[in-house]
Amino acid sequence: MRIIAEGAGALPLAAVLAGKVTGPGPVVCIVSGGNVDLKKFCELIDQT
């Protein structure tokens, strides 16, 4: 299984933790990004 999540997937969680979510209803975090070039991803990780 290959799960490579985009950083934007953390935004809903950050909003909840910061108290920015108001009103009723669920908060949904969508984890996506599996369509990334694995070689390019590894190159970016190695740069840090």
Distance bins in CASP14 RR format, pairs under 12 A and 6 or more apart:
PFRMAT RR
TARGET T0000
AUTHOR 0000-0000-0000
RMODE 2
METHOD distances of the structure
MODEL  1
1 34 0 0 0 0 0 1 0 0 0 0 0
2 33 0 0 0 0 1 0 0 0 0 0 0
2 34 1 0 0 1 0 0 0 0 0 0 0
2 35 0 0 0 0 0 1 0 0 0 0 0
2 36 0 0 0 0 1 0 0 0 0 0 0
2 38 1 0 0 1 0 0 0 0 0 0 0
2 41 0 0 0 0 0 1 0 0 0 0 0
3 31 1 0 0 1 0 0 0 0 0 0 0
3 32 0 0 0 0 1 0 0 0 0 0 0
3 33 0 0 0 0 1 0 0 0 0 0 0
3 34 1 0 0 1 0 0 0 0 0 0 0
3 36 0 0 0 0 0 1 0 0 0 0 0
3 41 0 0 0 0 0 1 0 0 0 0 0
4 31 0 0 0 0 1 0 0 0 0 0 0
4 32 0 0 0 0 1 0 0 0 0 0 0
4 33 1 0 1 0 0 0 0 0 0 0 0
4 34 1 0 1 0 0 0 0 0 0 0 0
4 35 0 0 0 0 1 0 0 0 0 0 0
4 36 1 0 1 0 0 0 0 0 0 0 0
4 37 0 0 0 0 0 1 0 0 0 0 0
4 38 1 0 0 1 0 0 0 0 0 0 0
4 40 0 0 0 0 0 1 0 0 0 0 0
4 41 1 0 0 1 0 0 0 0 0 0 0
4 42 0 0 0 0 0 1 0 0 0 0 0
4 44 0 0 0 0 0 1 0 0 0 0 0
4 45 0 0 0 0 0 1 0 0 0 0 0
5 11 0 0 0 0 0 1 0 0 0 0 0
5 13 0 0 0 0 0 1 0 0 0 0 0
5 29 0 0 0 0 1 0 0 0 0 0 0
5 30 0 0 0 0 1 0 0 0 0 0 0
5 31 1 0 1 0 0 0 0 0 0 0 0
5 32 1 0 0 1 0 0 0 0 0 0 0
5 33 1 0 0 1 0 0 0 0 0 0 0
5 34 0 0 0 0 1 0 0 0 0 0 0
5 35 0 0 0 0 0 1 0 0 0 0 0
5 36 0 0 0 0 1 0 0 0 0 0 0
5 41 0 0 0 0 0 1 0 0 0 0 0
6 29 0 0 0 0 0 1 0 0 0 0 0
6 30 0 0 0 0 1 0 0 0 0 0 0
6 31 1 0 0 1 0 0 0 0 0 0 0
6 32 1 0 1 0 0 0 0 0 0 0 0
6 33 1 0 1 0 0 0 0 0 0 0 0
6 34 0 0 0 0 1 0 0 0 0 0 0
6 35 0 0 0 0 1 0 0 0 0 0 0
6 36 0 0 0 0 1 0 0 0 0 0 0
6 41 0 0 0 0 0 1 0 0 0 0 0
7 13 0 0 0 0 0 1 0 0 0 0 0
7 14 0 0 0 0 0 1 0 0 0 0 0
7 29 0 0 0 0 0 1 0 0 0 0 0
7 30 0 0 0 0 0 1 0 0 0 0 0
7 31 0 0 0 0 1 0 0 0 0 0 0
7 32 0 0 0 0 1 0 0 0 0 0 0
7 33 0 0 0 0 1 0 0 0 0 0 0
7 36 0 0 0 0 0 1 0 0 0 0 0
8 14 0 0 0 0 0 1 0 0 0 0 0
8 15 0 0 0 0 0 1 0 0 0 0 0
8 29 0 0 0 0 1 0 0 0 0 0 0
8 30 0 0 0 0 1 0 0 0 0 0 0
8 31 0 0 0 0 0 1 0 0 0 0 0
8 32 0 0 0 0 1 0 0 0 0 0 0
8 33 0 0 0 0 1 0 0 0 0 0 0
9 15 0 0 0 0 0 1 0 0 0 0 0
9 27 0 0 0 0 0 1 0 0 0 0 0
9 28 0 0 0 0 0 1 0 0 0 0 0
9 29 1 0 1 0 0 0 0 0 0 0 0
9 30 1 0 0 1 0 0 0 0 0 0 0
9 31 1 0 0 1 0 0 0 0 0 0 0
9 32 1 0 0 1 0 0 0 0 0 0 0
9 33 0 0 0 0 1 0 0 0 0 0 0
10 16 0 0 0 0 0 1 0 0 0 0 0
10 17 0 0 0 0 1 0 0 0 0 0 0
10 18 0 0 0 0 0 1 0 0 0 0 0
10 29 1 0 0 1 0 0 0 0 0 0 0
10 30 0 0 0 0 0 1 0 0 0 0 0
10 31 0 0 0 0 1 0 0 0 0 0 0
11 17 0 0 0 0 0 1 0 0 0 0 0
11 18 0 0 0 0 0 1 0 0 0 0 0
11 20 0 0 0 0 0 1 0 0 0 0 0
11 21 0 0 0 0 0 1 0 0 0 0 0
11 27 0 0 0 0 0 1 0 0 0 0 0
11 28 0 0 0 0 0 1 0 0 0 0 0
11 29 0 0 0 0 1 0 0 0 0 0 0
11 30 0 0 0 0 1 0 0 0 0 0 0
11 31 0 0 0 0 0 1 0 0 0 0 0
12 18 0 0 0 0 0 1 0 0 0 0 0
12 19 0 0 0 0 0 1 0 0 0 0 0
12 20 0 0 0 0 1 0 0 0 0 0 0
12 21 0 0 0 0 1 0 0 0 0 0 0
12 26 0 0 0 0 1 0 0 0 0 0 0
12 27 1 0 1 0 0 0 0 0 0 0 0
12 28 1 0 0 1 0 0 0 0 0 0 0
12 29 1 0 1 0 0 0 0 0 0 0 0
12 30 0 0 0 0 1 0 0 0 0 0 0
12 31 0 0 0 0 0 1 0 0 0 0 0
13 19 0 0 0 0 0 1 0 0 0 0 0
13 20 0 0 0 0 0 1 0 0 0 0 0
13 21 0 0 0 0 0 1 0 0 0 0 0
13 27 1 0 0 1 0 0 0 0 0 0 0
13 28 0 0 0 0 0 1 0 0 0 0 0
13 29 1 0 1 0 0 0 0 0 0 0 0
13 30 0 0 0 0 0 1 0 0 0 0 0
13 31 0 0 0 0 0 1 0 0 0 0 0
14 20 0 0 0 0 1 0 0 0 0 0 0
14 21 0 0 0 0 0 1 0 0 0 0 0
14 27 0 0 0 0 0 1 0 0 0 0 0
14 29 0 0 0 0 1 0 0 0 0 0 0
15 21 1 0 1 0 0 0 0 0 0 0 0
15 22 0 0 0 0 0 1 0 0 0 0 0
15 27 1 0 0 1 0 0 0 0 0 0 0
15 28 0 0 0 0 0 1 0 0 0 0 0
15 29 0 0 0 0 0 1 0 0 0 0 0
16 22 0 0 0 0 0 1 0 0 0 0 0
16 23 0 0 0 0 0 1 0 0 0 0 0
16 25 0 0 0 0 0 1 0 0 0 0 0
16 26 0 0 0 0 0 1 0 0 0 0 0
16 27 1 0 1 0 0 0 0 0 0 0 0
16 28 0 0 0 0 0 1 0 0 0 0 0
16 29 0 0 0 0 1 0 0 0 0 0 0
17 27 0 0 0 0 0 1 0 0 0 0 0
17 29 0 0 0 0 0 1 0 0 0 0 0
18 27 0 0 0 0 0 1 0 0 0 0 0
19 27 0 0 0 0 0 1 0 0 0 0 0
20 27 0 0 0 0 0 1 0 0 0 0 0
21 27 1 0 1 0 0 0 0 0 0 0 0
21 28 0 0 0 0 0 1 0 0 0 0 0
21 29 0 0 0 0 0 1 0 0 0 0 0
33 41 0 0 0 0 1 0 0 0 0 0 0
34 41 0 0 0 0 1 0 0 0 0 0 0
35 41 0 0 0 0 0 1 0 0 0 0 0
36 42 0 0 0 0 0 1 0 0 0 0 0
36 43 0 0 0 0 0 1 0 0 0 0 0
36 44 0 0 0 0 1 0 0 0 0 0 0
36 45 0 0 0 0 0 1 0 0 0 0 0
37 43 0 0 0 0 1 0 0 0 0 0 0
37 44 0 0 0 0 1 0 0 0 0 0 0
38 44 0 0 0 0 0 1 0 0 0 0 0
38 45 0 0 0 0 0 1 0 0 0 0 0
39 45 0 0 0 0 0 1 0 0 0 0 0
39 46 0 0 0 0 0 1 0 0 0 0 0
40 46 0 0 0 0 0 1 0 0 0 0 0
40 47 0 0 0 0 0 1 0 0 0 0 0
41 47 0 0 0 0 0 1 0 0 0 0 0
41 48 0 0 0 0 0 1 0 0 0 0 0
42 48 0 0 0 0 0 1 0 0 0 0 0
END
